[in-house]
């Protein structure tokens, strides 16, 4: 019983670390994008925005696929969501 609890705690810690790393990666990317936007002509900026939007959609899709396939991670139920 103790070993199972310890294993669950380790898995929980690993998921937490992965989330923190993902958040840091996003913040770094946002800072990089902001810097690049400040130093590019607007015509080049438009091309980057379109490319970035496509890559963000792909990344979101991969996250969704990963969260569905990862045991222990569940998305909230739609029935419980309050829409106002």
C-alpha positions as YAML, in Angstrom:
chain: A
units: angstrom
residues:
- id: 1
  name: UNK
  ca: [0.00, 0.00, 0.00]
- id: 2
  name: UNK
  ca: [2.83, 2.38, 0.87]
- id: 3
  name: UNK
  ca: [4.61, 1.63, -2.42]
- id: 4
  name: UNK
  ca: [1.46, 2.34, -4.42]
- id: 5
  name: UNK
  ca: [0.96, 5.65, -2.62]
- id: 6
  name: UNK
  ca: [4.60, 6.59, -3.23]
- id: 7
  name: UNK
  ca: [4.25, 5.69, -6.92]
- id: 8
  name: UNK
  ca: [1.11, 7.86, -7.24]
- id: 9
  name: UNK
  ca: [2.92, 10.75, -5.56]
- id: 10
  name: UNK
  ca: [5.87, 10.41, -7.94]
- id: 11
  name: UNK
  ca: [3.52, 10.39, -10.95]
- id: 12
  name: UNK
  ca: [1.73, 13.45, -9.60]
- id: 13
  name: UNK
  ca: [5.06, 15.24, -9.11]
- id: 14
  name: UNK
  ca: [6.13, 14.33, -12.65]
- id: 15
  name: UNK
  ca: [2.89, 15.73, -14.13]
- id: 16
  name: UNK
  ca: [3.39, 18.92, -12.08]
- id: 17
  name: UNK
  ca: [6.95, 19.32, -13.37]
- id: 18
  name: UNK
  ca: [5.80, 18.77, -16.95]
- id: 19
  name: UNK
  ca: [3.13, 21.47, -16.55]
- id: 20
  name: UNK
  ca: [5.65, 23.92, -15.10]
- id: 21
  name: UNK
  ca: [8.09, 23.24, -17.94]
- id: 22
  name: UNK
  ca: [5.33, 23.69, -20.51]
- id: 23
  name: UNK
  ca: [4.32, 27.02, -18.93]
- id: 24
  name: UNK
  ca: [7.93, 28.19, -18.98]
- id: 25
  name: UNK
  ca: [8.25, 27.16, -22.61]
- id: 26
  name: UNK
  ca: [5.12, 29.15, -23.50]
- id: 27
  name: UNK
  ca: [6.34, 32.24, -21.62]
- id: 28
  name: UNK
  ca: [9.73, 32.04, -23.34]
- id: 29
  name: UNK
  ca: [8.06, 31.71, -26.74]
- id: 30
  name: UNK
  ca: [5.80, 34.69, -26.01]
- id: 31
  name: UNK
  ca: [8.78, 36.81, -24.95]
- id: 32
  name: UNK
  ca: [10.68, 35.77, -28.08]
- id: 33
  name: UNK
  ca: [7.70, 36.60, -30.29]
- id: 34
  name: UNK
  ca: [7.25, 39.97, -28.61]
- id: 35
  name: UNK
  ca: [10.91, 40.82, -29.13]
- id: 36
  name: UNK
  ca: [10.81, 39.73, -32.76]
- id: 37
  name: UNK
  ca: [7.63, 41.71, -33.44]
- id: 38
  name: UNK
  ca: [9.32, 44.83, -32.12]
- id: 39
  name: UNK
  ca: [12.21, 44.38, -34.56]
- id: 40
  name: UNK
  ca: [10.44, 43.36, -37.80]
- id: 41
  name: UNK
  ca: [8.72, 45.33, -40.56]
- id: 42
  name: UNK
  ca: [4.95, 44.87, -40.52]
- id: 43
  name: UNK
  ca: [4.91, 42.83, -43.77]
- id: 44
  name: UNK
  ca: [7.14, 40.17, -42.23]
- id: 45
  name: UNK
  ca: [5.14, 40.32, -39.01]
- id: 46
  name: UNK
  ca: [1.96, 39.28, -40.87]
- id: 47
  name: UNK
  ca: [3.65, 36.17, -42.25]
- id: 48
  name: UNK
  ca: [4.91, 35.17, -38.80]
- id: 49
  name: UNK
  ca: [1.49, 35.66, -37.19]
- id: 50
  name: UNK
  ca: [-0.13, 33.33, -39.74]
- id: 51
  name: UNK
  ca: [2.57, 30.69, -39.28]
- id: 52
  name: UNK
  ca: [2.39, 30.98, -35.49]
- id: 53
  name: UNK
  ca: [-1.40, 30.55, -35.48]
- id: 54
  name: UNK
  ca: [-1.07, 27.32, -37.45]
- id: 55
  name: UNK
  ca: [1.66, 26.00, -35.15]
- id: 56
  name: UNK
  ca: [-0.39, 26.89, -32.05]
- id: 57
  name: UNK
  ca: [-3.34, 24.94, -33.42]
- id: 58
  name: UNK
  ca: [-1.10, 21.95, -34.07]
- id: 59
  name: UNK
  ca: [0.38, 22.18, -30.58]
- id: 60
  name: UNK
  ca: [-3.08, 22.41, -29.00]
- id: 61
  name: UNK
  ca: [-4.19, 19.34, -30.94]
- id: 62
  name: UNK
  ca: [-1.15, 17.41, -29.72]
- id: 63
  name: UNK
  ca: [-1.88, 18.46, -26.13]
- id: 64
  name: UNK
  ca: [-5.46, 17.28, -26.46]
- id: 65
  name: UNK
  ca: [-4.35, 13.97, -27.93]
- id: 66
  name: UNK
  ca: [-1.78, 13.58, -25.16]
- id: 67
  name: UNK
  ca: [-4.21, 14.40, -22.37]
- id: 68
  name: UNK
  ca: [-6.78, 11.94, -23.69]
- id: 69
  name: UNK
  ca: [-4.20, 9.17, -24.01]
- id: 70
  name: UNK
  ca: [-2.41, 9.85, -20.71]
- id: 71
  name: UNK
  ca: [-3.87, 7.78, -17.88]
- id: 72
  name: UNK
  ca: [-4.68, 9.74, -14.76]
- id: 73
  name: UNK
  ca: [-5.38, 12.98, -16.60]
- id: 74
  name: UNK
  ca: [-9.01, 13.72, -17.26]
- id: 75
  name: UNK
  ca: [-10.74, 16.62, -18.89]
- id: 76
  name: UNK
  ca: [-13.64, 18.16, -16.95]
- id: 77
  name: UNK
  ca: [-17.06, 16.90, -17.87]
- id: 78
  name: UNK
  ca: [-19.06, 19.11, -20.20]
- id: 79
  name: UNK
  ca: [-22.23, 18.48, -18.18]
- id: 80
  name: UNK
  ca: [-20.76, 20.24, -15.17]
- id: 81
  name: UNK
  ca: [-19.74, 23.38, -17.06]
- id: 82
  name: UNK
  ca: [-21.91, 26.42, -16.38]
- id: 83
  name: UNK
  ca: [-22.60, 28.58, -19.38]
- id: 84
  name: UNK
  ca: [-23.88, 32.08, -18.70]
...
